[in-house]
Amino acid sequence: MKVWFWIVLLANVLLFGVMYSGVLDDHSAVLAQAPLNEQKIEVLSGADVVQASPDAVAPVVTPAVTATSVATSCLEWSDFSGTDLKRANEVLASLRLGSKLSQREIEYNIGYWVYIPPLKDKASITQKIAQLKARGVEEYFVLQEAGEWQHAISLGVFKSADAAQKFLESLAAKDVRSAKIGERASKLKATVFVFNGVDSAIVDKLNELKKDFPAADLKKLACR
């Protein structure tokens, strides 16, 4: 036991001596990190980081959303008068076009009309009107004023002979054979409808309605 006591005591003395000599505080015995070179430090941008790291995930770029413009057209529909004008106004009102629809009035010094020659009495007039309705003709006007054309039935007035001829042909397709074309010496007033910036759906609708007004001319205009 005494031997072990002196061995432990000697070890403690040696340890105390080493600590006191400062050997453990010698910085040369410790591996220290080399100082950083501050002048060589660079701040990398996000693009540089992506290029520097092959394993980096490229950022997702969301394409910009652009609004698709709707193609619009400008048109003119002419000419309307009498019962055709009334029907056209009713049909166009149902489309609710607002400021996209306007109208103007024109006047011709001469015009043409499609008519059934004067009938001899009221009974003949009633019979002829019944025939017209049975054939799908709803627009007519019986002239009542005394004179050359009393008891004639007007079926439509037009600015040109060509327009009147087209209407006459549409009547023949309905088996109306007694109608004729005549020239009117009095001034003729008519209405023109103008459509500004309407979309393709409205253009299709107008082309569909055109068959109900065979004498009217629907054409495209340059938008202003």
C-alpha positions in Angstrom: 0.0 0.0 0.0 2.8 2.4 0.7 4.3 1.8 -2.7 1.0 2.7 -4.4 0.7 5.8 -2.3 4.1 7.1 -3.4 3.4 6.3 -7.0 0.1 8.3 -7.0 1.8 11.1 -5.1 4.7 11.2 -7.6 2.2 11.3 -10.6 0.3 14.2 -9.0 3.6 16.1 -8.5 4.6 15.6 -12.1 1.1 16.7 -13.4 1.2 19.8 -11.3 4.7 20.6 -12.7 3.5 20.2 -16.3 0.5 22.5 -15.8 2.6 25.1 -14.0 5.2 25.2 -16.8 2.5 26.4 -19.3 3.1 23.7 -21.9 -0.6 23.1 -22.4 -1.1 26.8 -23.1 1.4 26.8 -26.0 -0.6 27.9 -29.2 1.9 26.2 -31.4 0.6 22.9 -30.1 -3.0 23.7 -31.2 -4.1 23.4 -34.8 -5.6 26.8 -35.5 -7.7 27.9 -38.6 -5.8 30.2 -41.0 -7.2 33.7 -41.1 -9.7 34.6 -43.8 -8.6 36.9 -46.6 -11.4 39.5 -46.5 -10.4 41.3 -49.7 -11.0 38.1 -51.6 -14.6 37.6 -50.4 -17.2 38.1 -53.2 -21.0 38.3 -52.9 -22.6 36.0 -55.5 -25.9 36.7 -57.2 -28.7 34.1 -57.4 -27.7 33.4 -61.1 -24.1 32.8 -60.0 -25.2 30.4 -57.3 -27.2 28.4 -59.8 -24.3 28.2 -62.2 -21.8 27.4 -59.5 -23.8 24.5 -58.2 -24.6 21.8 -60.7 -27.0 20.2 -58.3 -29.0 23.3 -57.7 -32.6 23.4 -58.9 -33.3 26.1 -61.5 -36.0 28.6 -60.4 -39.4 28.1 -61.9 -40.3 31.0 -64.2 -44.1 31.6 -64.5 -44.9 33.1 -68.0 -46.8 36.4 -67.9 -50.5 36.1 -68.6 -51.6 38.3 -71.5 -55.2 39.2 -72.2 -56.5 38.0 -75.6 -58.3 40.8 -77.5 -61.7 40.0 -79.0 -62.0 40.7 -82.7 -64.7 43.2 -83.5 -66.4 44.4 -86.7 -68.3 47.4 -87.9 -71.2 47.0 -90.2 -74.0 48.9 -92.0 -77.5 47.5 -92.6 -79.6 49.4 -95.1 -82.2 50.5 -96.0 -85.4 50.2 -93.9 -88.7 51.8 -94.1 -92.4 51.1 -93.4 -93.2 47.8 -91.7 -89.6 46.5 -92.3 -88.2 49.4 -90.2 -90.6 48.6 -87.4 -89.7 44.9 -87.4 -86.0 45.6 -87.6 -86.2 48.0 -84.6 -87.9 45.3 -82.5 -85.4 42.6 -83.4 -82.3 44.8 -82.8 -83.7 46.1 -79.5 -83.7 42.5 -78.3 -79.9 42.3 -78.9 -79.2 45.0 -76.3 -76.3 46.6 -78.2 -76.5 49.9 -76.5 -73.9 52.4 -77.8 -72.7 49.9 -80.4 -75.9 50.5 -82.4 -76.8 53.8 -84.0 -79.0 54.8 -87.0 -79.3 57.6 -89.5 -81.9 58.6 -91.9 -81.4 59.1 -95.7 -83.6 60.5 -98.3 -83.9 59.6 -102.0 -85.4 61.8 -104.7 -86.7 58.7 -106.4 -87.4 55.2 -105.4 -89.2 51.9 -106.3 -91.9 49.9 -104.7 -93.3 46.4 -105.0 -97.0 46.3 -105.1 -100.2 44.4 -106.1 -102.2 46.5 -108.6 -105.5 48.1 -107.4 -108.2 45.6 -106.6 -111.9 46.3 -107.5 -113.5 46.2 -104.1 -112.9 45.5 -100.4 -113.9 41.9 -100.7 -111.1 41.3 -103.2 -108.7 43.1 -100.9 -109.7 40.9 -98.0 -109.3 37.8 -100.1 -105.8 38.9 -101.4 -104.6 39.7 -97.8 -105.7 36.3 -96.7 -103.7 34.8 -99.5 -100.6 36.8 -98.6 -100.7 35.8 -95.0 -101.2 32.1 -96.0 -97.9 32.5 -98.0 -96.0 34.0 -95.1 -96.3 37.7 -96.1 -97.1 39.8 -93.1 -96.0 43.2 -94.2 -98.3 45.1 -96.5 -100.2 48.4 -96.7 -103.5 49.1 -98.5 -103.6 52.5 -100.2 -107.0 54.1 -99.3 -106.6 57.6 -100.9 -108.7 58.2 -104.0 -106.8 58.2 -107.2 -104.9 56.0 -109.6 -103.6 53.7 -106.9 -106.6 53.4 -104.6 -107.0 49.8 -103.3 -103.4 48.8 -104.4 -101.4 46.9 -101.9 -97.9 48.1 -101.2 -95.5 45.3 -100.1 -92.3 47.4 -99.7 -90.4 50.5 -100.9 -86.8 50.5 -102.0 -84.0 52.9 -103.1 -83.0 50.9 -106.1 -84.5 48.8 -108.8 -82.1 46.0 -107.9 -83.3 45.9 -104.3 -86.9 45.9 -105.4 -86.1 43.0 -107.8 -84.5 40.9 -105.1 -87.6 41.4 -102.9 -89.9 40.5 -105.8 -88.0 37.3 -106.3 -88.4 36.4 -102.6 -92.1 36.9 -103.0 -92.1 34.6 -106.0 -90.4 32.0 -103.9 -93.5 32.2 -101.6 -95.8 31.7 -104.6 -96.9 35.4 -104.7 -97.3 35.9 -108.4 -99.3 39.1 -108.8 -96.8 41.5 -107.4 -95.1 44.1 -109.6 -92.3 46.7 -109.4 -93.0 50.4 -110.0 -91.1 53.6 -109.8 -92.1 56.2 -107.2 -91.7 59.9 -108.1 -92.1 61.1 -104.6 -89.1 61.3 -102.2 -88.3 58.2 -100.3 -87.0 58.2 -96.7 -85.2 55.3 -95.3 -83.2 54.3 -92.2 -79.7 52.9 -92.0 -78.5 50.9 -89.0 -74.8 51.2 -88.1 -73.0 48.7 -85.8 -69.7 49.7 -84.2 -67.3 47.2 -82.6 -69.6 44.2 -82.4 -68.1 40.7 -81.8 -68.4 37.7 -84.1 -71.5 36.4 -82.3 -73.4 39.5 -83.2 -72.2 39.4 -86.8 -73.4 35.8 -87.1 -76.8 36.8 -85.6 -77.1 39.7 -88.1 -76.3 37.4 -91.0 -78.9 35.0 -89.7 -81.5 37.8 -89.5 -80.7 39.0 -93.0 -82.9 36.3 -94.6 -85.9 37.9 -92.9 -85.1 41.2 -94.7 -84.1 40.2 -98.2 -84.2 43.7 -99.6 -81.8 45.1 -97.0 -78.1 45.2 -97.6 -75.7 44.1 -94.8 -72.1 45.1 -95.4 -68.9 45.5 -93.4 -67.3 48.9 -92.9 -63.8 50.1 -91.8 -64.0 50.8 -88.0 -63.1 54.3 -87.0 
